[in-house]
Amino acid sequence: MADTTFIYALVGMNRPGIYQIRNLLTGIRYVGQSADVAFRLKHHLLRLRRNKHGNKHLQASWQKHGEAAFAFESLAIVEPSLLTLFEQRAFDALNSKYGCYNQGPFLDNAMRGRVHSDETRAKMSAAGKGKTKSETHRLAIGQAQIGKTIPADVRAKISAARKGWPGSRLGAILSETTRAKISAAHIGQPSPYKGMTGRYSKASLMRMSNAARMRSHPKHSEETKVKMSLARQRYYASPGTRDAASLSQRKSFQNPERRRIQSEATKKWWAQRKAGDAHGSSL
């Protein structure tokens, strides 16, 4: 049996500190921290006995040498705010002298400074394909992101990396069901752009204006223009169509209210133009 004297001596005492799991035959250690060292070491022991420990190197050594070859020990009682600092110091000292089962030189982030191989990335991708998160899982992820902000330098890097990429939804056609869900979700919601008038830069306003102009007046190819012209000619070549269009125009101008509105608009335009000409000549 493993030397677990320390674990059972501290059970229930809730002591924060740094601990190690030491291989008595090789001297290699596993270093860790916890707000309750005894509870954490009991958890390690249980996972190792069940062959389900998260550290595959420690688990393989446990399977090879047996439980009796390991001791569970406390290294220091530490204030909770200093646990990470002292854990890293203990790891640096013991790893250089005996070697440690811990992965990565930085215990607070095992992957810092390391890069997954192409083979590992392919395995991770294959393992994640086809899996869907439960509603509870998705809600938990959303709640965890509330209030978090991405630093400006990180946002700049993301923006630079994505420039020139086509949109992930470019060319996608939403189904009727999806469009109905999106519409229902936005009903009664305030516009995200409400109150933002005047906050756009001149460059942003120019880009928005150009984009709107392109949507309303797209640049057609010469072939498309010819097709559009022929289609209109065929449409208006019908006597019935010409008579209907002429009658519609006559009815439109016979409306007194419409004539009054057009007359006022024309007078206003001429007045503004005369005022502009007078101002220009005075200069």
Buried (B, 14 or more C-beta within 10 A) or exposed (E): EBBBEBBEEBEEEEBBBBBBBBBEEEEBBBBBBBEBBBBBBBEBBEBBEEEEBEBEBBBEBBEEBEBEBBBBBBBBEBEEEBBBBBBBBBBBEBBEEBEBBBBEBBBEEEEEEEEEEEEEEEEEEEEEEEEEEEEEEEEEEEEEEEEEEEEEEEEEEEEEEEEEEEEEEEEEEEEEEEEEEEEEEEEEEEEEEEEEEEEEEEEEEEEEEEEEEEEEEEEEEEEEEEEEEEEEEEEEEEEEEEEEEEEEEEEEEEEEEEEEEEEEEEEEEEEEEEEEEEEEEEE
